[in-house]
Amino acid sequence: MASLVRGLLAAALVAMVASACSGAVPSSALKVGDCVNHTNTTDADGNAIDSTVVVACSQPHEEEVFSVFAYPNATSAFPGYEAIGALEQTRCEADFADYVGVSWDQSDAYTINYVGPTEQDWAAGDHAIVCTLDDVNGGKLTGSAKGTAR
């Protein structure tokens, strides 16, 4: 449960991605296998800007993208955060096992985070859900987790 809560909190941070910083990408532009770090800066008005930057997996990184998919049967109505969260949890857990080679609850090295569309994202046509993994102890990762069975 603590991992899920930590995952939801991290997902909230990832959701606030700003593409204004050099090298920053919106979460909807991430691809499976991307390794990312998060940066926090301020704009000219002193407002906080959280950015996601793709880095080589050989470099220390905070997260690795292991699944990206669109909310199925998306309609014009926002399905709600609970529905999105339930799908994120179910699908990300299944995709984790396919990517890493062991189920997330048996992993001794990684935990799951995810980010889904906000109401604003949904209204703009963004229905992407991004699943990431990070170090179970909160440290940096080096190298890809793909196929490690850890």
C-alpha positions in Angstrom: 0.0 0.0 0.0 2.9 2.4 0.8 4.3 1.7 -2.7 0.9 2.6 -4.2 0.6 5.8 -2.3 4.2 6.7 -3.1 3.5 5.9 -6.8 0.4 8.1 -6.8 2.4 11.0 -5.3 5.2 10.5 -7.8 2.7 10.3 -10.6 1.2 13.7 -9.5 4.7 15.2 -9.8 5.2 13.7 -13.3 1.9 15.0 -14.4 3.1 18.5 -13.9 5.7 18.2 -16.7 6.7 21.5 -18.3 8.2 21.4 -21.8 9.6 24.9 -21.5 12.9 23.7 -20.0 15.6 22.5 -22.4 15.4 18.8 -23.0 12.2 18.4 -21.1 9.4 16.3 -22.5 5.7 16.0 -21.7 4.8 12.6 -20.1 2.6 11.8 -23.2 5.8 11.9 -25.4 7.6 9.3 -23.3 8.3 5.8 -24.9 8.8 2.4 -23.5 12.5 2.1 -22.5 13.0 5.8 -21.9 15.0 6.5 -18.7 14.1 9.8 -17.0 15.1 12.3 -14.3 13.0 15.0 -12.9 14.2 18.6 -12.4 12.6 21.4 -10.4 13.2 25.0 -11.4 11.4 28.3 -11.2 10.2 30.6 -13.9 10.7 34.3 -14.1 7.7 34.9 -11.8 9.0 32.5 -9.2 6.6 29.7 -10.0 7.8 26.1 -9.6 8.3 24.2 -12.8 8.7 20.4 -12.6 10.2 18.9 -15.8 10.9 15.4 -17.0 14.2 14.9 -18.9 15.0 11.7 -20.9 18.6 10.5 -20.3 20.6 7.5 -21.4 19.8 4.5 -19.3 23.5 4.0 -18.7 23.4 7.3 -16.7 22.0 7.5 -13.2 18.2 8.0 -13.5 15.1 8.2 -11.3 12.7 6.2 -13.4 12.4 3.9 -16.5 9.3 3.8 -18.7 8.0 0.2 -19.1 4.6 0.8 -20.6 2.6 3.4 -22.4 -1.0 2.9 -23.5 -4.1 4.9 -24.2 -7.2 4.6 -22.0 -9.3 2.0 -23.8 -12.6 3.0 -25.4 -12.1 6.6 -24.6 -15.2 8.7 -24.9 -15.7 12.4 -24.8 -16.5 12.2 -21.1 -13.7 12.1 -18.6 -14.0 8.7 -16.8 -12.8 10.0 -13.4 -9.6 9.6 -11.5 -10.8 6.4 -9.8 -11.4 4.6 -13.1 -8.1 5.8 -14.5 -6.3 4.8 -11.3 -7.8 1.3 -11.3 -6.8 0.7 -14.9 -3.3 2.1 -14.2 -2.8 -0.3 -11.3 -4.1 -3.3 -13.2 -2.4 -2.7 -16.5 0.9 -1.4 -15.1 1.3 -4.4 -12.8 0.7 -6.8 -15.7 3.1 -4.9 -18.0 5.7 -4.7 -15.3 6.0 -8.5 -15.2 6.3 -8.6 -19.0 9.0 -6.0 -19.1 11.1 -6.9 -16.0 10.5 -10.7 -15.9 9.0 -10.9 -12.4 5.8 -9.6 -10.9 6.1 -6.2 -9.2 5.1 -7.6 -5.8 8.0 -10.1 -6.1 10.5 -7.6 -7.2 13.3 -6.9 -4.7 14.6 -3.9 -6.7 11.7 -1.9 -8.3 8.4 -0.3 -7.5 5.7 1.0 -9.9 4.7 4.6 -10.6 2.2 5.8 -13.2 0.7 9.0 -14.6 -2.6 9.3 -16.4 -4.5 12.1 -18.0 -5.9 14.9 -15.9 -9.3 16.4 -16.8 -7.5 19.1 -18.8 -5.3 16.5 -20.6 -8.5 14.5 -21.4 -10.3 17.5 -22.8 -7.3 18.2 -25.0 -7.4 14.6 -26.4 -4.6 13.2 -24.3 -5.7 9.8 -23.0 -2.1 8.4 -22.5 -1.1 6.4 -19.4 2.6 6.1 -18.7 3.9 3.3 -16.3 7.4 3.8 -14.8 9.5 1.9 -12.4 11.9 3.2 -9.9 14.3 2.0 -7.2 12.4 0.3 -4.3 14.7 2.2 -1.9 14.3 5.6 -3.6 17.8 5.6 -5.0 19.0 6.2 -8.6 18.9 3.4 -11.2 21.8 2.7 -13.6 21.2 0.5 -16.7 17.9 -0.8 -17.9 15.6 -3.0 -15.8 14.3 -4.8 -18.9 14.6 -8.5 -18.5 16.5 -8.4 -15.2 13.9 -10.5 -13.3 14.7 -8.4 -10.2 
